[in-house]
């Protein structure tokens, strides 16, 4: 079994500073990212600061038994059978498109070149996943995220045509459900994720379900 070493000695995820900041500095290498995500911690770079690591008081989670698909999206999916879905077929393309996706109220992107490279390496190590949505073989939407110790953490999604990111999320939920997952970490609840059932929970509840999931995975022969 591979042992991963972290460049950051993370404290208890409950021992945060202001705004959920848990630690400052360190490297975005495989070992540090693995250690962070396995403990419910994620990086979020800010311009002009060293790397910041977060464990927010409120955590966005999508429980699959609360997942809601709007009727309009159901109709759209039925009427567009030419739209196809794949997993891990174009990770680098998806993360690049996510970095270029305009965000209301946000200038630029937090998915900087260093983040792209770090998650590319994390993907090669087997801890990242992408979902691709194509129409007539052209990429029109997608999601990428981290899959560590049986927990999927969504990082970002994009769309080039209306509904494409919603379709990506829907397919992701179907895919993860088929693999035995009952929820996913979404970190923050965007309007799209909120519309489809995502909500905020307290940090303590999140750490509890994270621990329960880890125990469930550890019990698998």
Backbone bond lengths (Angstrom), bond angles and torsions (degrees), N, CA, C in turn:
res aa  C-N    CA-C-N  psi(-1)  N-CA   C-N-CA  omega(-1)  CA-C   N-CA-C  phi
1 X - - - 1.462 - - 1.524 110.10 -
2 X 1.318 117.55 129.06 1.459 122.03 -178.87 1.526 110.69 -70.92
3 X 1.340 116.23 133.84 1.453 121.08 175.66 1.524 108.55 -102.75
4 X 1.316 116.24 130.21 1.461 121.03 -178.46 1.520 109.67 -106.98
5 X 1.332 114.80 134.72 1.458 120.93 -178.56 1.525 109.78 -108.60
6 X 1.310 115.13 137.09 1.460 121.16 -177.12 1.524 110.96 -98.02
7 X 1.321 116.16 142.57 1.465 121.22 174.73 1.522 111.51 -81.72
8 X 1.334 116.85 -5.24 1.456 122.60 179.48 1.527 108.93 -123.32
9 X 1.328 116.32 131.96 1.460 120.98 174.44 1.530 107.03 -88.62
10 X 1.342 115.78 86.30 1.459 119.72 -173.89 1.527 111.05 -68.12
11 X 1.335 117.11 134.33 1.468 119.95 173.17 1.532 110.43 -77.29
12 X 1.317 116.39 -178.38 1.460 121.42 174.58 1.533 108.83 -54.81
13 X 1.337 118.35 133.42 1.472 120.57 -177.62 1.523 114.18 -58.33
14 X 1.324 117.58 -13.79 1.468 121.06 178.59 1.530 112.03 -84.52
15 X 1.335 117.03 -18.01 1.465 121.25 -172.67 1.521 111.13 -90.51
16 X 1.321 115.70 64.71 1.462 120.18 -175.57 1.523 112.41 -94.36
17 X 1.317 113.39 161.25 1.456 121.53 171.64 1.526 107.97 -91.61
18 X 1.327 116.42 -158.33 1.464 120.42 -179.35 1.519 110.93 -62.31
19 X 1.323 115.72 144.31 1.466 124.23 173.81 1.524 112.90 60.41
20 X 1.324 116.59 26.30 1.459 120.00 175.30 1.508 115.44 80.74
21 X 1.347 117.68 9.28 1.464 120.12 178.36 1.530 108.94 -72.17
22 X 1.325 115.96 128.68 1.462 121.08 -176.92 1.528 111.91 -106.05
23 X 1.330 116.91 -36.32 1.462 120.71 -176.52 1.525 109.27 -152.98
24 X 1.317 115.19 159.79 1.464 121.89 -178.97 1.523 108.82 -130.61
25 X 1.333 116.37 135.66 1.454 121.43 176.41 1.512 112.73 96.46
26 X 1.317 115.59 -164.23 1.457 120.77 -179.35 1.518 112.94 89.46
27 X 1.315 114.96 178.16 1.449 122.19 -177.54 1.522 110.89 -108.99
28 X 1.325 114.88 154.02 1.459 120.30 174.58 1.529 109.16 -93.50
29 X 1.321 115.53 54.65 1.462 118.37 178.71 1.528 109.72 -96.16
30 X 1.313 116.14 172.83 1.462 120.77 -174.71 1.521 111.57 -59.41
31 X 1.328 116.64 -44.71 1.450 119.81 -177.70 1.516 113.45 -63.30
32 X 1.327 116.07 -41.72 1.466 119.90 -179.44 1.514 110.62 -69.40
33 X 1.332 117.28 -43.53 1.463 120.42 178.85 1.527 110.73 -63.36
34 X 1.325 116.85 -42.84 1.470 119.68 179.25 1.524 110.37 -60.81
35 X 1.317 117.12 -47.32 1.459 121.24 -178.62 1.525 111.02 -61.72
36 X 1.329 115.89 -43.28 1.463 119.84 -179.10 1.525 111.49 -62.65
37 X 1.323 117.51 -54.56 1.463 120.14 -176.26 1.528 111.98 -64.22
38 X 1.321 117.47 -33.67 1.453 119.65 179.28 1.527 111.77 -66.20
39 X 1.336 116.77 -17.92 1.457 121.31 -179.80 1.535 112.46 -109.44
40 X 1.334 115.82 9.42 1.459 118.94 178.07 1.509 114.09 81.13
41 X 1.312 117.66 25.53 1.465 124.05 -177.57 1.525 108.57 -115.36
42 X 1.318 117.27 144.02 1.466 119.07 177.64 1.526 110.81 -138.92
43 X 1.346 117.74 152.16 1.462 121.44 177.82 1.519 110.86 -85.72
44 X 1.305 115.18 147.84 1.462 120.39 175.22 1.523 107.54 -148.86
45 X 1.331 116.93 95.42 1.465 119.88 -175.29 1.522 112.40 -66.85
46 X 1.329 115.24 145.03 1.460 123.10 175.91 1.522 107.44 -126.42
47 X 1.331 116.50 135.07 1.461 121.03 -177.64 1.529 109.90 -60.19
48 X 1.332 115.33 130.95 1.459 120.61 177.70 1.517 114.94 88.51
49 X 1.334 117.49 0.90 1.459 121.62 -179.78 1.529 110.15 -123.35
50 X 1.348 117.13 155.31 1.473 118.48 168.12 1.529 108.72 -62.39
51 X 1.320 116.04 174.42 1.466 119.20 179.90 1.525 109.94 -60.57
52 X 1.339 115.10 133.69 1.456 121.53 178.82 1.527 109.08 -110.02
53 X 1.331 115.75 138.26 1.459 122.65 -179.38 1.519 108.68 -117.82
54 X 1.334 116.40 133.65 1.449 121.61 -169.38 1.523 113.55 -119.74
55 X 1.320 114.03 146.49 1.470 123.69 168.65 1.527 105.47 -141.88
56 X 1.333 117.49 80.67 1.471 121.35 -169.93 1.525 113.51 -67.60
57 X 1.338 114.85 153.90 1.468 120.30 178.58 1.523 111.50 -64.04
58 X 1.324 117.04 -32.23 1.462 122.55 176.68 1.520 108.28 -117.61
59 X 1.325 115.87 131.09 1.460 120.53 -175.40 1.518 110.04 -120.80
60 X 1.325 116.12 133.53 1.452 120.27 176.24 1.519 111.65 -77.84
61 X 1.321 116.00 127.09 1.467 121.60 179.77 1.527 108.71 -136.35
62 X 1.306 115.80 143.24 1.463 121.41 173.62 1.519 107.74 -115.46
63 X 1.334 115.88 107.35 1.465 120.96 174.81 1.525 107.80 -83.81
64 X 1.313 116.24 128.85 1.453 119.54 -171.20 1.528 112.97 -68.19
65 X 1.336 117.37 -24.75 1.464 118.40 176.19 1.524 111.97 -76.44
66 X 1.338 116.83 -5.25 1.457 121.82 175.58 1.528 111.69 -109.90
67 X 1.338 116.11 2.26 1.461 120.62 -177.48 1.520 110.53 -65.86
68 X 1.320 115.73 133.02 1.465 121.11 -175.76 1.524 109.81 -124.74
69 X 1.311 116.25 127.15 1.461 122.00 176.75 1.525 108.27 -106.65
70 X 1.321 119.23 116.02 1.464 120.75 178.19 1.525 111.53 -59.30
71 X 1.325 116.26 145.57 1.468 120.18 -179.29 1.521 111.62 -58.49
72 X 1.320 116.62 -35.94 1.466 119.72 -179.46 1.528 110.64 -63.40
73 X 1.340 116.97 -35.48 1.463 120.21 179.11 1.529 110.84 -72.77
74 X 1.329 116.80 -36.82 1.461 120.11 175.65 1.528 110.18 -59.82
75 X 1.333 116.05 -45.16 1.473 119.64 179.00 1.519 110.46 -63.08
76 X 1.316 116.41 -42.75 1.462 121.07 -178.90 1.526 110.67 -60.21
77 X 1.330 117.01 -43.77 1.459 120.38 -179.39 1.525 111.21 -65.52
78 X 1.336 116.95 -40.92 1.471 119.55 179.03 1.521 111.54 -64.09
79 X 1.323 117.43 -36.74 1.463 121.35 -174.93 1.527 113.16 -83.68
80 X 1.344 117.29 -3.95 1.466 119.80 -177.25 1.528 110.77 -128.54
81 X 1.329 116.46 65.44 1.477 119.81 -179.16 1.518 113.04 -66.96
82 X 1.328 117.82 -12.52 1.465 119.95 179.01 1.527 111.85 -75.23
83 X 1.331 117.59 -11.44 1.457 121.61 177.09 1.534 108.86 -79.94
84 X 1.326 115.78 128.20 1.461 121.15 -176.66 1.527 110.38 -120.83
85 X 1.338 114.67 162.90 1.457 121.03 -173.85 1.527 109.41 -133.37
86 X 1.331 115.99 137.85 1.463 120.68 178.90 1.525 109.10 -138.04
87 X 1.327 114.90 164.09 1.465 122.45 178.67 1.527 108.56 -123.59
88 X 1.326 116.04 128.27 1.470 122.86 174.26 1.534 113.48 57.62
89 X 1.316 115.87 36.54 1.457 119.32 177.47 1.529 112.48 -99.33
90 X 1.335 117.92 -17.77 1.472 119.57 -175.59 1.529 110.07 -157.19
91 X 1.345 116.29 56.25 1.460 120.77 -174.56 1.528 112.59 -56.89
92 X 1.320 117.21 -49.66 1.464 120.06 -175.46 1.528 111.80 -63.43
93 X 1.323 116.69 -36.26 1.459 120.42 177.59 1.532 110.31 -65.46
94 X 1.320 116.49 -42.61 1.468 120.62 -179.47 1.522 111.00 -63.30
95 X 1.330 118.31 -47.67 1.460 119.97 -177.94 1.529 110.92 -66.06
96 X 1.324 117.11 -33.74 1.470 120.00 176.65 1.521 111.30 -66.06
97 X 1.338 117.00 -42.62 1.460 120.19 178.05 1.533 110.77 -65.83
98 X 1.334 117.19 -37.46 1.462 120.15 177.17 1.525 110.80 -61.73
99 X 1.326 117.07 -37.40 1.465 120.32 -179.28 1.523 111.94 -68.98
100 X 1.337 116.35 -22.40 1.464 120.22 -179.62 1.528 113.37 -96.99
101 X 1.318 116.97 -4.63 1.467 120.65 -176.79 1.529 110.26 -69.77
102 X 1.342 118.25 123.14 1.471 119.65 176.35 1.520 110.70 -64.33
103 X 1.335 117.06 137.67 1.460 122.92 178.67 1.517 108.95 -120.48
104 X 1.340 118.19 124.49 1.471 120.61 178.07 1.528 111.62 -56.71
105 X 1.327 116.61 129.34 1.452 121.34 177.72 1.516 114.35 77.07
106 X 1.327 117.15 9.55 1.474 120.28 -177.96 1.520 109.40 -129.58
107 X 1.323 115.93 125.93 1.454 120.72 176.86 1.526 109.22 -93.83
108 X 1.315 115.90 132.58 1.451 119.81 178.94 1.521 112.03 71.05
109 X 1.336 115.07 -153.99 1.461 120.64 -177.39 1.514 110.21 -144.89
110 X 1.333 116.42 149.89 1.463 120.34 173.38 1.519 111.06 -86.47
111 X 1.375 116.44 -8.99 1.471 120.13 179.71 1.533 107.38 -87.58
112 X 1.317 115.07 74.16 1.460 122.60 -177.51 1.525 109.93 -79.13
113 X 1.345 117.79 167.92 1.473 119.28 -178.42 1.522 113.84 -51.94
114 X 1.348 117.45 -39.55 1.461 119.63 178.51 1.511 112.76 -63.80
115 X 1.341 116.60 -35.80 1.468 120.52 177.03 1.529 110.22 -67.89
116 X 1.327 116.48 -42.77 1.465 119.50 179.08 1.529 111.02 -58.64
117 X 1.323 115.78 -45.98 1.461 119.66 -178.69 1.523 111.09 -65.29
118 X 1.335 115.89 -41.46 1.467 119.80 -179.19 1.519 111.37 -62.54
119 X 1.331 116.76 -43.48 1.460 119.41 -178.16 1.528 111.33 -76.92
120 X 1.314 116.77 -24.98 1.465 119.72 171.53 1.531 109.46 -62.41
121 X 1.335 116.34 -45.56 1.464 120.30 178.10 1.533 110.84 -66.18
122 X 1.318 116.80 -37.23 1.467 121.52 178.25 1.532 109.94 -65.43
123 X 1.322 115.22 -36.99 1.471 120.58 176.71 1.531 110.48 -65.29
124 X 1.330 116.11 -44.41 1.462 119.75 179.63 1.530 111.40 -62.92
125 X 1.340 116.34 -29.88 1.467 121.00 178.55 1.525 112.01 -78.78
126 X 1.338 116.71 -7.70 1.458 120.89 175.81 1.512 115.57 96.87
127 X 1.340 117.12 16.29 1.459 119.72 -175.16 1.529 114.32 -114.54
128 X 1.309 118.34 8.70 1.467 121.53 175.52 1.517 109.25 -125.47
129 X 1.305 114.75 160.39 1.461 120.24 -177.95 1.524 108.87 -147.89
130 X 1.320 115.68 144.72 1.463 120.18 175.37 1.521 109.71 -126.77
131 X 1.310 115.19 147.58 1.463 123.52 173.37 1.519 107.33 -116.58
132 X 1.328 116.80 129.29 1.452 120.71 -177.95 1.528 111.24 -115.20
133 X 1.308 116.15 139.17 1.466 122.27 175.88 1.524 107.08 -118.22
134 X 1.317 115.47 124.44 1.463 119.92 -178.53 1.525 110.58 -126.12
135 X 1.308 113.70 146.94 1.460 120.86 172.43 1.516 107.56 -122.79
136 X 1.321 115.91 119.58 1.461 120.80 -175.66 1.526 111.00 52.59
137 X 1.335 114.96 40.99 1.465 124.79 176.43 1.528 113.90 70.62
138 X 1.319 117.22 13.99 1.467 121.23 176.54 1.524 108.64 -108.17
139 X 1.326 117.05 130.28 1.463 121.74 -178.34 1.530 110.19 -68.56
140 X 1.348 116.06 119.21 1.464 120.07 -178.14 1.533 112.19 -119.29
141 X 1.322 117.58 -6.51 1.457 119.94 179.56 1.515 110.51 -173.07
142 X 1.339 115.05 166.23 1.451 117.92 178.28 1.515 112.45 176.61
143 X 1.310 114.71 170.72 1.458 124.17 178.78 1.524 107.63 -138.62
144 X 1.333 115.67 143.20 1.463 117.24 167.18 1.519 108.86 -129.30
145 X 1.315 115.45 154.71 1.448 119.92 -179.73 1.508 111.06 -164.04
146 X 1.314 114.88 -173.35 1.455 122.94 -174.96 1.524 109.33 -113.69
147 X 1.319 116.59 137.03 1.463 121.93 178.39 1.523 107.98 -123.52
148 X 1.328 115.91 98.99 1.465 122.38 -176.61 1.520 109.48 -126.75
149 X 1.319 116.68 127.44 1.463 123.07 176.61 1.529 112.48 51.45
150 X 1.327 115.70 42.69 1.456 120.77 175.09 1.509 115.90 78.93
151 X 1.338 117.52 10.59 1.468 121.10 179.86 1.522 109.24 -122.28
152 X 1.338 115.84 126.39 1.462 120.34 176.57 1.521 109.55 -95.16
153 X 1.334 115.62 128.38 1.468 122.31 176.12 1.517 108.56 -115.53
154 X 1.328 116.63 112.53 1.450 120.39 178.87 1.515 110.76 -70.82
155 X 1.313 116.71 133.55 1.457 121.57 -178.86 1.528 112.51 -102.58
156 X 1.316 116.80 -50.24 1.466 118.99 -177.23 1.526 109.24 -163.52
157 X 1.330 115.40 158.52 1.454 119.96 175.23 1.526 108.97 -143.49
158 X 1.321 115.72 163.82 1.468 120.05 -178.79 1.521 109.34 -144.42
159 X 1.310 115.03 164.08 1.457 120.37 172.94 1.523 109.17 -146.27
160 X 1.307 115.22 146.92 1.461 122.08 174.36 1.517 111.49 -114.12
161 X 1.331 115.58 -13.14 1.457 121.69 175.18 1.520 107.71 -134.52
162 X 1.332 117.61 151.10 1.465 119.74 179.83 1.531 111.56 -53.20
163 X 1.322 115.82 140.18 1.470 125.01 177.02 1.519 114.56 78.25
164 X 1.323 118.67 -8.25 1.473 119.54 -173.77 1.526 112.25 -64.32
165 X 1.338 118.36 -40.57 1.466 119.13 179.48 1.525 110.85 -71.09
166 X 1.326 117.63 -33.90 1.464 120.95 176.64 1.531 110.55 -65.69
167 X 1.318 116.22 -40.78 1.465 119.88 176.92 1.534 110.55 -64.08
168 X 1.326 116.15 -38.17 1.464 119.95 178.28 1.525 110.39 -62.59
169 X 1.325 116.76 -44.47 1.463 120.51 179.22 1.524 110.84 -63.87
170 X 1.307 116.97 -42.40 1.468 121.53 178.46 1.527 110.68 -59.89
171 X 1.323 116.60 -47.65 1.460 120.42 179.21 1.527 110.93 -63.70
172 X 1.341 116.54 -38.80 1.461 120.21 178.22 1.526 111.41 -60.31
173 X 1.319 116.46 -44.79 1.468 120.42 178.75 1.527 110.25 -61.90
174 X 1.324 117.17 -42.83 1.471 120.04 177.33 1.528 110.98 -61.48
175 X 1.307 115.97 -43.83 1.465 121.11 -178.12 1.526 110.87 -63.89
176 X 1.335 116.50 -48.99 1.456 120.21 -178.46 1.534 111.67 -66.19
177 X 1.327 116.04 -38.68 1.468 119.43 177.33 1.520 110.68 -59.74
178 X 1.316 116.36 -42.25 1.461 121.26 178.89 1.529 111.59 -63.24
179 X 1.346 116.45 -25.41 1.464 121.40 179.83 1.525 112.44 -91.53
180 X 1.324 116.99 3.91 1.457 120.22 175.55 1.513 115.62 96.99
181 X 1.326 118.33 7.36 1.464 121.71 177.80 1.529 109.86 -81.77
182 X 1.321 115.96 149.60 1.460 121.14 177.76 1.520 112.35 -117.27
183 X 1.311 117.79 -9.23 1.464 121.87 179.69 1.519 109.52 -161.48
184 X 1.313 116.10 166.64 1.455 121.34 174.52 1.527 109.62 -139.90
185 X 1.304 114.89 149.34 1.462 122.92 175.73 1.526 108.14 -81.75
186 X 1.333 116.64 127.38 1.468 119.44 176.65 1.522 110.93 -116.11
187 X 1.335 117.21 4.24 1.462 124.36 176.78 1.521 112.15 64.33
188 X 1.335 117.13 -67.02 1.463 121.77 176.08 1.530 108.64 -125.90
189 X 1.309 116.38 152.30 1.462 120.25 -176.92 1.532 109.33 -97.15
190 X 1.334 115.96 105.52 1.461 120.96 175.78 1.529 109.10 -79.63
191 X 1.331 118.59 165.81 1.465 119.91 178.38 1.530 113.45 -54.71
192 X 1.340 117.28 -41.01 1.465 120.12 -179.91 1.517 110.88 -64.89
193 X 1.329 116.82 -47.11 1.462 120.49 -179.19 1.524 110.64 -65.87
194 X 1.336 116.79 -38.53 1.458 120.08 177.64 1.515 112.01 -63.99
195 X 1.324 116.92 -40.43 1.458 121.56 179.04 1.523 111.41 -61.15
196 X 1.338 115.96 -29.56 1.458 120.17 -175.00 1.536 112.66 -101.49
197 X 1.342 116.62 10.96 1.457 119.36 170.90 1.508 116.89 117.90
198 X 1.328 119.19 -7.42 1.455 121.08 179.93 1.523 111.29 -67.25
199 X 1.324 116.40 147.18 1.464 120.14 178.74 1.521 110.22 -151.45
200 X 1.323 115.75 165.44 1.454 121.78 178.70 1.519 110.57 -89.78
201 X 1.325 115.79 140.23 1.454 121.04 173.56 1.525 108.08 -127.86
202 X 1.317 117.11 162.17 1.454 121.20 177.99 1.524 111.00 -66.99
203 X 1.321 115.54 150.67 1.463 120.63 179.56 1.527 111.81 -55.22
204 X 1.329 117.31 -42.67 1.454 120.27 -177.69 1.530 111.09 -62.10
205 X 1.335 117.00 -39.93 1.461 119.94 177.01 1.523 110.44 -65.58
206 X 1.336 116.06 -39.60 1.459 118.76 179.21 1.524 111.08 -63.27
207 X 1.326 116.75 -46.15 1.467 119.63 179.72 1.524 111.54 -62.77
208 X 1.321 116.61 -30.97 1.464 120.38 178.09 1.527 111.16 -68.80
209 X 1.333 117.57 -47.53 1.464 118.88 -179.45 1.528 110.88 -70.53
210 X 1.334 116.07 -28.10 1.467 119.79 175.09 1.523 109.75 -64.69
211 X 1.326 116.70 -46.49 1.462 120.93 179.15 1.533 111.04 -64.00
212 X 1.326 117.09 -40.04 1.461 120.58 178.79 1.527 110.96 -62.64
213 X 1.314 116.26 -40.06 1.461 120.19 178.93 1.522 110.68 -66.29
214 X 1.328 116.83 -41.36 1.459 120.05 178.78 1.538 110.76 -62.66
215 X 1.325 116.49 -41.15 1.459 119.62 177.57 1.527 111.40 -64.01
216 X 1.337 115.27 -38.16 1.466 120.12 178.93 1.529 110.34 -63.39
217 X 1.324 116.55 -43.20 1.474 120.86 -179.82 1.518 110.13 -67.36
218 X 1.337 117.07 -40.35 1.462 120.74 -178.25 1.531 111.84 -65.10
219 X 1.330 116.45 -26.31 1.469 120.39 -177.74 1.519 112.90 -81.99
220 X 1.319 117.35 -10.10 1.469 120.89 179.34 1.521 108.85 -72.91
221 X 1.317 118.50 126.04 1.476 121.41 -177.93 1.528 111.68 -60.85
